[in-house]
Amino acid sequence: MIYLSLYNAPMYDVVVVGAGPAGSTAAIVAGRLGLKAVVVDRLQPPREKPCGGGLTPRTQRLLNALGVEYPVYGRCDTIVVQAAGYRYEMRREPILVTRRPDFDYALLKQSGVEYVKDQVVEVRDNTAVGRAGEYAGEVIIGADGATSAVARSIGVYNYKGHKSHGIAYMTIASGPPRDICIIDFDAVINTVGKVGYAWIFPLKGGANIGAGTGWGKWLDLRELVAKYAESAGYKPGQILGHPLSLGHVEGVGRGNVILAGEAAGLVDATTGEGIYYAVASGALAALAAYAALKIYGKGKYASQVYEELVKPYVEEVKKTRVLSRAANYLSKSRTVVKLIGRRLLKLYTAVYTGEATYSLLLKPVPK
């Protein structure tokens, strides 16, 4: 990986905007396919990113299939989900816990492509325009997060107030080592009256503890996170917040510009999980770029190819938004919660671990 602060680049095959999991995975795959690529990000890696850091079994399988190495700082063989007064505990495939600064940096280093520290503010045709330079590419992959400048530039960013974003806060807390992952929906709904969940994911010497909701970009959950950590016997550290991209992107690309990860709105609205979709969409974005350039001969076909490749993930994320809205409505009725809560909880846990799909959750609940 080559670091540059200002780079007057010739035409690249691919310009990747953003060095998170989506952008770095796109760079990894692009490099393996022989494409000349560059990654542009406004922050020097490794950089902190508020995130639970949980790598679900399906995320692990995806990373392993791509042959990507990643740091692991915790593991939980027991997963406890608390919701609607019910507690569901299971022991199946483990969730691995990473730390986002190290995880993102590990992926970026494995890409082997050039890296430029610059903030891209817009895209003009085949050029990503930064504050320090311009980066021309046959295909531009926007992986620049929830407030994507690339998405805004191609006219697919449609801000809809609180319906467009959620919010998550997290802290790296010190405390006793444990091997249990806790996902607690009750902690959020009983505090702010909105569907969301708090989590405790084990790390060496403590835990990643946080809370998030898809219902209100401006909700301040810092006090909730601090008290939740203390109630579990941990000492919270600095509490950081981050917006979640939920349903404000109308399309995953235009012409030679395509979007991956949060920039494409690919976030699970029920859990806030984004790493799985980031890695998957980043890899597919690079494949689309390769197909457009090497098979169809022009970058302008990238978005058409990508739309077909990423469609299953887009459809799944849409289902999570339906479920999130339904859960927020149904949670107001304790009677309904008691009737279907336990069965849905078991189904949800199966989805979270990758043993089932969201399509199953949208089917009628059996008696």
N, C-alpha and C positions, 0 to 999 in steps of 0.2 A: 504494500500500500504506500503510495507516494503522497506526501502532504504538500499542498501549495496554498499560499495565501492570495495570490493573484495569478491568473493563468489566461493568456490570450490563446485560446485553444483553436485548432483546426476543427473541421466537422467531425463529430463523434457519430458512431452508430446509435448510441444510446446515452442520453443525459438523464441521470437519476437525481431527482430533487428530494432530499431527505435521507438520513442515515440511520433510521430506525430499523426494526425487523423487516418491514416491507421493502424499503429501499435497499438495504444490504443484501437481502435474499435475491432481489432482482439483479443486483450487481454480481452476486455469486454465479447465478445461472447464466447471465449475459456473458460473463467472462469465460465460463466453461464452453459456451457455444461459439466462442471465437469472436464475439462482438467487441468493438472498441468502445469502452464505457468510462464514464466519470460520475462520481457521486459528489453532489454539492449540498452542504448543510451549514446552517448558520452557527452551530455550536461545535466546539472542538471536542471530539470524543476522547475518553469516555465521559458522558454527561448524565446527570441524574434525570430520571423520568418517573414520576409517580405511577406506580403500577404494583399490583399484588405479586407479580413475579411467578405465579403458579403456572407450571407447564403440565397441562392435562395429558392423559394418555394419548389422545389423538394428536395433540401437538407434538409430543415426543415421537410418535410414529412418523409424522410428517418430516420432522427434522432429521430423523435417522434415515429415512428414505432418500433425503437429499444429500446424505453424507456430511451433514454439518455438525461440527463439534461445538458444545456449549457448556458454560460453567454451571455447576450445581452446588448449592449451599445448604440445601435442606431436602428432606424427603418425608412424606407422610403416607404410611400404609393404611391408616384409618382415616376415613372422611366422615365428618359429622355435619349433617345439614339440619338446621333448626328453622322451622317455619310453621306459622299458624298454631303454635303451641305444641307442635309435634317435633320429636327428635328422631332423626333417621341416621343410623350409623352403619357403615359398611366397610369391609376390607376386601379390596380388589386390586386392580392395577394401581400402583402408587402415583401420586402427584409429586413431581419434582419441583423444587423451588429455586429460582435463580434471582439475581439482582440485575435490574435492567441496565445500569451503566456498563457492567461487565458483559452482559449478554449481547447488547447491541454492538459493543466494541469488538467482541469476538467474531461476530458475523461480518462486520465491516472488514476486519483484517483478513478474513478468509476469502474475501472477494478478490483481493489482489489488484483491484483497479485504482485509478487515481482518485484522490480525494481533494476537494477544494473547500476551504472554510469561507463561506459567503452566504448571504441571505438572498434567496431568489424572491423577487417581489412581483414578477409577472412573467407570462410567456407570450411571445410574439412569433407566430408561425412556427419556425423550427428553432427558435432561440429562447433559452431561459435567461431572463435578464436579472442579474444580481446587483447588489449595491456596489460591488467591487469589480465586476466584470460581466461578460456575456458568454454563454455556453451553448454552442450550436450543435444540434443533434438531429439525425434523421427521425428518431423517435424520442419523445420526452416522456418519462415516467414520473408522475407526481406522487410522491410518497411523503408529503410534508404535513401530515397530521390533520387534526380536527378543524383547523382554520385555514386549510390549504389555499395558498396563493395561486397554485396551478389550477385548482378547481374553479376559483373565482375568475381566472383569466379566460377559461373556455366556456364560461357561462352556465355551469351546472351547479354552482353553489347557491342554494336558496335558503337563506336564513329564515327560520320560522319561530323565533323567540325561544321560549323554554322547551318547545317541542323539538327543537333542532339539536339540543345538547343536553347531556347529563353532566354529572360532576362526580369526581372521586377524590378522596383524600387518603393519604397513607403515611405511616411512620415506620422507621426501623427501630424497634423497641428492644431493650435489653431485658433479659430474664431467663428463666429456667429452660433448658433444652427439652423439647417435646417432639413427638413424631405423629401428631394429629393435626389435620387441617380442619378448621372450623369455618363453615359458611352459614351465617346467621341472618336470615331475613327478618326475623322478629325485632332484632336490635334497631333496624332502621325504621320499619313501619311503625313501631311503637313509640319512636322518638319524633320523627318528622311527618308521620302520616302519609308517607309515599312509599311505593314499592322500591326496594333496593336491598342491599345486604352488607353486612360487616363480615370481615374475614380475619382469620389468624392463620398465617402460613409459617411454619417453623424455619428458622435459620440457625446457623451456628452462633451460639451466645445470645439467642433471642428469637425474634419473630418479625415478619412483615405483617403489620396490623393496619387495617383501613376500613373504609366504608364508602359506598357509592350509591347513586340513584340515577335513573334515567329521567327523573321528573324535576328538573329545575337546575339550570346552569349556575344560578347564583346562590343556591343553598350552601350555607357554611356548615360543614360537618366536622370541623376541627375539634370542637368540644366533645362531640360524640366519640370520635376516634380516641381522644385522650382518656376519657372515662372508660371506654370499652377496654382499652389496653390495661389500665390500672385495675379494673375489676377482674381481669384475668391473671393478675399478678406480674404484669410487666411495667417497666418504666419507659414511657414514650420518649422518643427523640424528636427531632424537627419534623413537623407535620407539613406535608406538601400537597397541593391540590392540582388537579388537571381536568380540563373539560373533556367530555366524551362526545364523539360524533355520532348522532342518532337521526338518520332520516332527512338530512338537509341537502343531500347530493342527488341530483336528478340526472343520472347517467354516469357511466364509468369512463367516458372518454369522448373525444372529438377528433377525428382525423388521425394525425400522428401523435396526439397527446392522450395518454391513458393514465388512470388513477389506480392506486393500490393502497391497501390498508385503510386507516382512518380517513385518508383523503377521499376515498371512495365510499365512505360511510359504512365500511365493513366492520361493525362492532356488534357483538351480541347485546341486544337491548335489555335482556333479562339479567345478565351477569356483568356486563361491561367487558367481557373477555375480548381481547383484540389480537393477541399474539398469533393464535392459530390462523385467523383470517389474513393477518398481515403476511405471514410466511407463505401461505398458499397463494394469495393474490400477487405477491411479489414475484414468485416463481413463474406464475402464469403470464404476468406482464412481460417478463423477459422472453418467454416462449413466443408470445404474440409479436414482439418486436423482431425476433428472429424470423418468424414466418413471413411477416410483412416485407422484410428486407431481402431475405434469401429465396423465398418462394414466389412472392407476388411482385417483388422488385421495387416497391415504394413504401416509404414509412407511413403514408396516408392510410394504408389499409390496416394499420395496427389496431385501431379501435374496433373495427369490425371483427377481427379475429379474436380480440380480447373479450369482447362482449359475449361471444359464444363460450369461450373457455371458462370465464368467471361466473357465468349465469347460475350454476347450482349454488354457489356461495351467496350470491345476491339474493336468490330466492329464499335461502335458509335464513338470512338476516332479516328479510321482510317478515318471516314467520315469527322471529323473536320480538319484533315490534308489536305484532298482533297480540302475542302472549303477554307482553309487558303491559299493554293497555288493558287487556282483560284482567290480568292479575291486580292491577291498580284499582279497577272498578270492583271486582269481586271481593277484594280484601276488606271492603267497607261492611260486608255482611258476615258476621261471625257464624251465622247459620250455614251459609254456603261454604265457608271455610271448613267448618266441621264435617260437612258432607263429602267434600271432594279433596280436602287438603292433604290427607295422608297418602292417598293414591297418586295424586299429582306430584307429591314430593318424591315418591319412589321413582316415578317416570322421569322427573327432572334430573334426579341424581344420575340416572342411567344416561341421559343426554349429556350431562356435564362431563362424564368420564368417557364419552365416546362410544358407549354400548348401544345407544339408540339415537334417533334423529328427532328434530323438532316436528317433523310431519306426524310422528306418533303422538306427540302431545296435543296436536290439533284435532286428532280423531276423538270421537265421543268416548268419554270415560266409562269403562265397563262397570257394571254393578257388582 
